[in-house]
C-alpha cells in the first residue's frame, strides 16, 4: 500500500431497459452510480441491475432515463448544510422527472 486511499470502482457499463412497456421510471441514486462497488465487494450484478430485475419479476418494468447521469436529489448537499445547492439539485431532478411522464404513464411508453 502506497498510502493512497482506495476509492470504489466505477460501475460497469449498464444497458438501460427500454422505455417501451415501462410502468415506472427508475432514478438510481447518484451515490451508487458514481461510486460503484468497493474493491472488496463481489463483482456480480450492480445495485441497478438487481433493482431492474426485481422490478421486472414483480411485473413493474422500469425505465432508466438516458440523462440520469445529470440528476441528483441533493441529499449530499442537504446533509452538509448546503441548503441552496440542495434546493437547486432537487428542483432540477424533479423537473427532469416531470418532463418524462404523463399522468399514469411514462412519456413515450404505454
C-alpha positions in Angstrom: 0.0 0.0 0.0 1.4 3.4 -1.0 -0.7 5.4 1.4 -3.2 6.4 -1.2 -6.9 6.0 -0.5 -8.5 3.2 -2.5 -11.8 4.5 -3.9 -14.7 2.3 -5.0 -14.6 1.2 -8.6 -16.7 2.9 -11.2 -19.8 1.0 -12.2 -19.5 -1.1 -15.3 -21.4 0.0 -18.5 -25.0 -0.7 -17.8 -27.6 -1.1 -20.5 -30.9 0.6 -19.5 -34.1 -1.3 -20.1 -36.3 0.0 -22.9 -38.8 2.8 -22.4 -41.5 0.9 -24.3 -43.6 -1.1 -21.8 -42.1 0.6 -18.7 -44.5 1.2 -15.9 -42.2 3.3 -13.8 -39.1 5.5 -14.1 -36.1 4.4 -12.0 -33.6 7.1 -11.0 -30.7 5.2 -9.4 -29.0 7.3 -6.7 -26.1 9.3 -7.8 -24.0 7.8 -5.0 -24.4 4.3 -6.4 -23.9 5.5 -10.0 -20.8 7.5 -9.2 -19.1 5.4 -6.5 -19.9 1.9 -7.7 -18.8 -1.0 -5.6 -15.9 -1.3 -3.2 -12.8 -3.2 -4.4 -13.6 -6.0 -1.9 -17.3 -6.4 -2.9 -18.3 -9.2 -5.3 -18.2 -8.4 -8.9 -21.5 -9.9 -9.8 -24.5 -7.7 -10.5 -24.7 -4.0 -9.6 -27.5 -2.5 -7.4 -29.1 -1.0 -10.6 -29.1 -4.4 -12.3 -30.7 -6.1 -9.3 -33.3 -3.4 -8.9 -34.3 -3.6 -12.6 -34.5 -7.4 -12.4 -36.6 -7.3 -9.2 -39.0 -4.8 -10.8 -39.3 -7.0 -13.9 -40.1 -10.0 -11.8 -42.7 -8.0 -9.8 -44.4 -7.1 -13.1 -43.4 -3.5 -12.9 -40.8 -3.0 -15.6 -38.8 0.2 -15.2 -37.0 2.6 -17.5 -33.8 4.5 -16.6 -33.6 7.8 -18.4 -30.7 8.3 -20.7 -29.8 11.6 -19.0 -29.9 10.2 -15.5 -26.2 10.9 -15.0 -27.0 14.6 -14.6 -29.6 14.1 -11.9 -29.1 14.3 -8.1 -31.7 14.5 -5.4 -29.4 16.9 -3.5 -29.2 14.8 -0.3 -25.4 15.0 -0.2 -25.7 18.8 -0.2 -28.5 18.8 2.4 -26.6 16.6 4.8 -23.7 19.0 4.7 -25.9 22.1 5.3 -25.7 23.4 1.7 -29.4 24.4 1.6 -29.3 26.4 -1.7 -27.4 23.7 -3.5 -29.8 21.1 -2.2 -32.8 23.1 -3.5 -31.2 23.6 -6.9 -30.4 19.9 -7.3 -33.8 18.7 -6.1 -35.6 21.1 -8.3 -33.6 20.1 -11.4 -34.3 16.4 -10.7 -38.0 16.9 -10.2 -38.2 18.9 -13.4 -36.4 16.1 -15.3 -38.8 13.5 -13.9 -41.9 15.6 -14.6 -40.8 16.1 -18.2 -40.7 12.3 -18.7 -44.1 11.4 -17.5 -47.7 11.9 -18.4 -50.4 11.2 -15.9 -50.5 7.4 -15.5 -47.7 6.6 -18.0 -44.1 7.0 -18.9 -43.7 9.6 -21.7 -43.2 7.7 -24.9 -44.2 4.4 -23.2 -47.5 2.7 -22.9 
